[in-house]
Amino acid sequence: MKAIEVVAAIIKEDNKIFATQRGYGDFRGGWEFPGGKMETGESPEEALVREIEEELETQVRVGELVHTVEYDYPKFHLTMHCYLCQIVSGNLTLTEHTAARWLSKSDIDSVDWLPADAPVIEILKEKYLN
């Protein structure tokens, strides 16, 4: 099975998490944390800074690793490193996603998260959202 390694930004501000809706691919319409594939030679942190600049035209500071997800989709195995991030500059402009929302603990389950993101949601509710 093909293996893909990605990074994801859990952008947290005012006790809310930024979620994006995919606008492309097999999982179009599903909700996820923004991010993407690591390039050869990049650290996860470097990849995340680059991906968020590309996808959201925003600079972030990468913080702690929240969780690494290992998930088998039908066509590939996904390894996803999820980091807490803070906005340094920019306005979270959507360049690849169709929608975005700030979600609090009470409404974080109101969107249709992609399967690999679901375990991270539980961790956020337990440890990072009041």
Contact map, one row per residue, 1 for C-alpha under 8 A:
1110000000000000000000000000000000000000000000000000000000000000000000000011100000000000000000000000000000000000000000000000000000
1111000000000000000000000000000000000000000000000000000000000000000000000011100000000000000000000000000000000000000000000000000000
1111100000000000000000000000000000000000000000000000000000000000000000000001111000000000000000000000000000000000000000000000000000
0111110000000000000000000000000000001000000000000000000000000000000000000001111000000000000000000000000000000000000000000000000000
0011111000000000000000000000000000001100000000000000000000000000000000000000011110000000000000000000000000000000000000000000000000
0001111100000000000000000000000000111100000000000000000000000000000000000000011110000000000000000000000000000000000000000000000000
0000111110000000000000000000000000111100000100110000000000000000000000000000000111100000000000000000000000000000000000000000000000
0000011111000000000000000000000011110000000000010000000000000000000000000000000111100000000000000000000000000000000000000000000000
0000001111100000000000000000000011100000000000010001000000000100000000000000000001111000000000000000000000000000000000000000000000
0000000111110000110000000000000011000000000000000000000000000000000000000000000001111000000000000000000000000000000000000000000000
0000000011111000110000000000000000000000000000000000000000000000000000000000000000011110000000000000000000000000000000000000000000
0000000001111111110000000000000000000000000000000000000000000000000000000000000000011100000000000000000000000000000000000000000000
0000000000111111100000000000000000000000000000000000000000000000000000000000000000000100000000000000000000000000000000000000000000
0000000000011111000000000000000000000000000000000000000000000000000000000000000000000000000000000000000000000000000000000000000000
0000000000011111100000000000000000000000000000000000000000000000000000000000000000000000000000000000000100000000000000000000000011
0000000000011111110000000000000000000000000000000000000000000000000000000000000000000000000000000000011110000000000000000000000010
0000000001111011111000000000000000000000000000000000000000000000000000000000000000000000000000000000011100000000000000000000000000
0000000001110001111100000000000010000000000000000000000000000000000000000000000000000000000000000001111000000000000000000000000000
0000000000000000111110000000001111000000000000000000000000000000000000000000000000000000000000000001111000000000000000000000000000
0000000000000000011111000000001111000000000000000000000000000000000000000000000000000000000000001111100000000000000000000000000000
0000000000000000001111100001111100000000000000000000000000000000000000000000000000000000000000001111000000000000000000000000000000
0000000000000000000111111011111100000000000000000000000000000000000000000000000000000000000000011110000000000000000000000000000000
0000000000000000000011111001100000000000000000000000000000000000000000000000000000000000000000011100000000000000000000000000000000
0000000000000000000001111111100000000000000000000000000000000000000000000000000000000000000000011000000000000000000000000000000000
0000000000000000000001111111000000000000000000000000000000000000000000000000000000000000000000000000000000000000000000000000000000
0000000000000000000000011111000000000000000000000000000000000000000000000000000000000000000000000000000000000000000000000000000000
0000000000000000000001011111110000000000000000000000000000000000000000000000000000000000000000000000000000000000010000000000000000
0000000000000000000011111111110000000000000000000000000000000000000000000000000000000000000000000000000000000000000000000000000000
0000000000000000000011110011111000000000000000000000000000000000000000000000000000000000000000000100000000000000000000000000000000
0000000000000000000011000011111100000000000000000000000000000000000000000000000000000000000000000000000000000001110000000000000000
0000000000000000001111000000111110000000000000000000000000000000000000000000000000000000000000000000000000000011110000000000000000
0000000000000000001111000000011111000000000000000000000000000000000000000000000000000000000000000000000000000000110010000000000000
0000000111000000011100000000001111100000000000000000000000000000000000000000000000000000000000000000000000000000000010000000000000
0000000111000000001100000000000111110000000000000001001000000000000000000000000000000000000000000000000000000000000000000000000000
0000011110000000000000000000000011111000000000010011001000000000000000000000000000000000000000000000000000000000000000000000000000
0000011100000000000000000000000001111100000000110010000000000000000000000000000000000000000000000000000000000000000000000000000000
0001111000000000000000000000000000111110000000100000000000000000000000000000000000000000000000000000000000000000000000000000000000
0000111000000000000000000000000000011111011100110000000000000000000000000000000000000000000000000000000000000000000000000000000000
0000000000000000000000000000000000001111110000100000000000000000000000000000000000000000000000000000000000000000000000000000000000
0000000000000000000000000000000000000111110000000000000000000000000000000000000000000000000000000000000000000000000000000000000000
0000000000000000000000000000000000000011111000000000000000000000000000000000000000000000000000000000000000000000000000000000000000
0000000000000000000000000000000000000111111111100000000000000000000000000000000000000000000000000000000000000000000000000000000000
0000000000000000000000000000000000000100111111100000000000000000000000000000000000000000000000000000000000000000000000000000000000
0000001000000000000000000000000000000100011111110000000000000000000000000000000010000000000000000000000000000000000000000000000000
0000000000000000000000000000000000000000011111111000000000000100000000000000000000000000000000000000000000000000000000000000000000
0000000000000000000000000000000000000000011111111100000000000000000000000000000000000000000000000000000000000000000000000000000000
0000001000000000000000000000000000011110011111111110000000000000000000000000000000000000000000000000000000000000000000000000000000
0000001110000000000000000000000000110100000111111111000000000100000000000000000000000000000000000000000000000000000000000000000000
0000000000000000000000000000000000000000000011111111100000111100000000000000000000000000000000000000000000000000000000000000000000
0000000000000000000000000000000000000000000001111111110000000000000000000000000000000000000000000000000000000000000000000000000000
0000000000000000000000000000000000110000000000111111111000000000000000000000000000000000000000000000000000000000000000000000000000
0000000010000000000000000000000001100000000000011111111111110000000000000000000000000000000000000000000000000000000000000000000000
0000000000000000000000000000000000000000000000001111111111100000000000000000000000000000000000000000000000000000000000000000000000
0000000000000000000000000000000000000000000000000111111111000000000000000000000000000000000000100000000000000000000000000000000000
0000000000000000000000000000000001100000000000000011111110000000000000000000000000000000000011111000000000000000000000000000000000
0000000000000000000000000000000000000000000000000001111111000000000000000000000000000000001111110000000000000000000000000000000000
0000000000000000000000000000000000000000000000000001111111100000000000000000000000000000011111100000000000000000000000000000000000
0000000000000000000000000000000000000000000000000001110111110000000000000000000000000011111110000000000000000000000000000000000000
0000000000000000000000000000000000000000000000001001100011111000000000000000000000000011110000000000000000000000000000000000000000
0000000000000000000000000000000000000000000000001001000001111100000000000000000000001111100000000000000000000000000000000000000000
0000000000000000000000000000000000000000000000001000000000111110000000000000000000001111000000000000000000000000000000000000000000
0000000010000000000000000000000000000000000010011000000000011111000000000000000000111100000000000000000000000000000000000000000000
0000000000000000000000000000000000000000000000000000000000001111100000000000000000111100000000000000000000000000000000000000000000
0000000000000000000000000000000000000000000000000000000000000111110000000000000000111000000000000000000000000000000000000000000000
0000000000000000000000000000000000000000000000000000000000000011111100000000000011110000000000000000000000000000000000000000000000
0000000000000000000000000000000000000000000000000000000000000001111100000000000011110000000000000000000000000000000000010000000000
0000000000000000000000000000000000000000000000000000000000000000111110000000000011100000000000000000000000000000000000010000000000
0000000000000000000000000000000000000000000000000000000000000000111111000000001111000000000000000000000000000000000000000000000000
0000000000000000000000000000000000000000000000000000000000000000001111100000011111000000000000000000000000000000000110110000000000
0000000000000000000000000000000000000000000000000000000000000000000111110000111100000000000000000000000000000000000100000000000000
0000000000000000000000000000000000000000000000000000000000000000000011111000111000000000000000000000000000000000000100000000000000
0000000000000000000000000000000000000000000000000000000000000000000001111111110000000000000000000000000000000000000000000000000000
0000000000000000000000000000000000000000000000000000000000000000000000111111110000000000000000000000000000000000000000000000000000
0000000000000000000000000000000000000000000000000000000000000000000000011111000000000000000000000000000000000000000000000000000000
1100000000000000000000000000000000000000000000000000000000000000000000011111100000000000000000000000000000000000000000000000000000
1111000000000000000000000000000000000000000000000000000000000000000000011111110000000000000000000000000000000000000000000000000000
1111000000000000000000000000000000000000000000000000000000000000000001111011111000000000000000000000000000000000000000000000000000
0011110000000000000000000000000000000000000000000000000000000000000011111001111100000000000000000000000000000000000100000000000000
0011110000000000000000000000000000000000000000000000000000000000000111100000111110000000000000000000000000000000000000000000000000
0000111100000000000000000000000000000000000000000000000000000000000111000000011111000000000000000000000000000000000000000000000000
0000111100000000000000000000000000000000000100000000000000000000111110000000001111100000000000000000000000000000000000000000000000
0000001111000000000000000000000000000000000000000000000000000000111110000000000111110000000000000000000000000000000000010000000000
0000001111000000000000000000000000000000000000000000000000000111111000000000000011111000000000000000000000000000000000000000000000
0000000011110000000000000000000000000000000000000000000000000111110000000000000001111100000000000000000000000000000000000000000000
0000000011110000000000000000000000000000000000000000000000011111000000000000000000111110000000000000000000000000000000000000000000
0000000000111000000000000000000000000000000000000000000000011110000000000000000000011111000000000000000000000000000000000000000000
0000000000100000000000000000000000000000000000000000000001111000000000000000000000001111110000000000000000000000000000000000000000
0000000000000000000000000000000000000000000000000000000001111000000000000000000000000111110000000000000000000000000000000000000000
0000000000000000000000000000000000000000000000000000000001110000000000000000000000000011111000000000000000000000000000000000000000
0000000000000000000000000000000000000000000000000000000011100000000000000000000000000011111110000000000000000000000000000000000000
0000000000000000000000000000000000000000000000000000000111000000000000000000000000000000111110000000000000000000000000000000000000
0000000000000000000000000000000000000000000000000000000111000000000000000000000000000000011111000000000000000000000000000000000000
0000000000000000000000000000000000000000000000000000001111000000000000000000000000000000011111100000000000000000000000000000000000
0000000000000000000000000000000000000000000000000000001110000000000000000000000000000000000111111111000000000000000000000000000000
0000000000000000000000000000000000000000000000000000011110000000000000000000000000000000000011111000000000000000000000000000000000
0000000000000000000001110000000000000000000000000000001100000000000000000000000000000000000001111100000000000000000000000000000000
0000000000000000000111110000000000000000000000000000001000000000000000000000000000000000000001111111000000000000000000000000000000
0000000000000000000111100000100000000000000000000000000000000000000000000000000000000000000001011111000000000000000000000000000000
0000000000000000000111000000000000000000000000000000000000000000000000000000000000000000000001001111100000000000000000000000000000
0000000000000000011110000000000000000000000000000000000000000000000000000000000000000000000001001111110000000000000000000000000000
0000000000000000011100000000000000000000000000000000000000000000000000000000000000000000000000000011111000000000000000000000000000
0000000000000001111000000000000000000000000000000000000000000000000000000000000000000000000000000001111100000000000000000000000000
0000000000000001111000000000000000000000000000000000000000000000000000000000000000000000000000000000111111110000000000000000000000
0000000000000011100000000000000000000000000000000000000000000000000000000000000000000000000000000000011111110000000000000000000010
0000000000000001000000000000000000000000000000000000000000000000000000000000000000000000000000000000001111110000000000000000100011
0000000000000000000000000000000000000000000000000000000000000000000000000000000000000000000000000000001111111000000000000000000000
0000000000000000000000000000000000000000000000000000000000000000000000000000000000000000000000000000001111111100000000000000000000
0000000000000000000000000000000000000000000000000000000000000000000000000000000000000000000000000000001111111110000000001000000000
0000000000000000000000000000000000000000000000000000000000000000000000000000000000000000000000000000000001111111100000000000000000
0000000000000000000000000000000000000000000000000000000000000000000000000000000000000000000000000000000000111111000000000000000000
0000000000000000000000000000001000000000000000000000000000000000000000000000000000000000000000000000000000011111100000000000000000
0000000000000000000000000000011000000000000000000000000000000000000000000000000000000000000000000000000000001111110000000000000000
0000000000000000000000000000011100000000000000000000000000000000000000000000000000000000000000000000000000001011111011000000000000
0000000000000000000000000010011100000000000000000000000000000000000000000000000000000000000000000000000000000001111111000000000000
0000000000000000000000000000000000000000000000000000000000000000000000000000000000000000000000000000000000000000111111000000000000
0000000000000000000000000000000000000000000000000000000000000000000011100000010000000000000000000000000000000000011111100000000000
0000000000000000000000000000000110000000000000000000000000000000000010000000000000000000000000000000000000000000111111111000000000
0000000000000000000000000000000000000000000000000000000000000000000000000000000000000000000000000000000000000000111111111100000000
0000000000000000000000000000000000000000000000000000000000000000000010000000000000000000000000000000000000000000000111111110000000
0000000000000000000000000000000000000000000000000000000000000000011010000000000001000000000000000000000000000000000011111111000000
0000000000000000000000000000000000000000000000000000000000000000000000000000000000000000000000000000000000010000000011111111100000
0000000000000000000000000000000000000000000000000000000000000000000000000000000000000000000000000000000000000000000001111111110000
0000000000000000000000000000000000000000000000000000000000000000000000000000000000000000000000000000000000000000000000111111111100
0000000000000000000000000000000000000000000000000000000000000000000000000000000000000000000000000000000000000000000000011111111110
0000000000000000000000000000000000000000000000000000000000000000000000000000000000000000000000000000000010000000000000001111111111
0000000000000000000000000000000000000000000000000000000000000000000000000000000000000000000000000000000000000000000000000111111110
0000000000000000000000000000000000000000000000000000000000000000000000000000000000000000000000000000000000000000000000000011111110
0000000000000000000000000000000000000000000000000000000000000000000000000000000000000000000000000000000000000000000000000011111111
0000000000000011000000000000000000000000000000000000000000000000000000000000000000000000000000000000000110000000000000000001111111
0000000000000010000000000000000000000000000000000000000000000000000000000000000000000000000000000000000010000000000000000000100111
